[in-house]
Amino acid sequence: MCECDLSHKLLRWYDIHARSLPWRVPPSAGKRGVRPDPYHVWLSEIMLQQTTVAAVQDYYRRFTRLWPDVIRLADAPEEQVMAQWAGLGYYARARNLLKCARLVAREHGGVFPDTRDGLIRLPGIGPYTAAAIAAMAFGRSEAVVDGNVERVISRYFAIQDTLDKAKPEIRLRAEAMTPHQRPGDHAQAMMDLGATVCTPRNPRCDMCPWQTGCQARALGIAAELPRRKPKVARPTRRGIAYLARRDDGAWLLERRPDKGLLGAMLGWPGSDWGEAPEPCPPVQADWQDPGIELRHTFTHFHLRLQIRVARVPADCLPSRGVFMGSQEFCGSDLPTVMRKALDIARAHLQEN
């Protein structure tokens, strides 16, 4: 079956089985040439980078409710945007999100470029995201290749090289089957096929519109593809976090540097994260050990964090950070690892 026939068959499947997602235009409208708001496509694609659809949907709805267009997002204070992003992870995305919104508002009159080449010049938009926005929002015939698409194509054509070596062939195959009509629906159909049928484990080959010609299925190796290089073990880093609560209920917090892990997010004063952290309390106090080591995994390392908790008087003067009351922050403003530390500290203070 030629690549164009594959796309036609896939689109017929998509017209029936498309997932209903808040940023999407349904295929019935897509066939009539209706396209989603570029702002919605961009926002959802940035959020979906290395994050599941299930995790993103509530964040997407909250962002579009608070900032319904790119102009209003561009006007938002950075700390508010970062607070609303808290818990979604990969915080550089949020910083680039705001940079991109401000550039589009300032230099493009609030209108996103309508080509892949124009989009890729914006902060936080790489080749995949540029192609996705160009195809879905502007109807450009661009090959959109994410992890789902790599898996589908690897299996259909039984590409048995490890994924790092197979990527060029996968892209050529994806480009060959991308149609000029409904390219955005085609891109989303490929993603849906990978997410719901051609899944990483236990692919549902009997439900696949391409089952007849799938070479990996014929060979009985569908579940083995794409092949990946062995994973490198994550190192373990250690650190200390100091959680001080004043008598009036305010907590001592500091904003992390703009660059680096959890950049520009609120967090607890503490040590660097390395092999042997040095104690560095931000204020003189009777620091207590709750006896619980916080464990958290980031993309590239495991973190083991010692927690130290103290009650401090209203007139104490910390060497770093500022005290913030309930009117200035809430626990949901914190990234996940910092929220875990707060839960441990609150439980310890309630018991003592």
Buried (B, 14 or more C-beta within 10 A) or exposed (E): EEEEEBBBBBBEBBBEBBEEBEBBBBBEEBEEEEBBBBBBBBBBBBBBBEBEBEEBBEBBEEBBEEBEBBBBBBEBEBBEBBBBBBBBBBBBBBBBBBBBBBBBBEEEEBEBBBEBEBBBEBBBBEBBBBBBBBBBBBBBBBBBBBBBBBBBBBBBBBBBBEBEEBBEBBBEBBEEBBBEEBBBBBBBBBBBBBBBBBBEEEBEBEEBBBBEEBBBBEEEBBBEBBBEEEEEEEEEBBBBBBBBBBEEEBBBBBBBEEEEBBBBBBBBBBBEBEEEBEEEBBBEBEBBEBEBEBEBEBEEEBBBBBBBBBEBEEEBEBEEBEBBEEEEBEEEBBBBBBBBBBBBBBEBBEEE
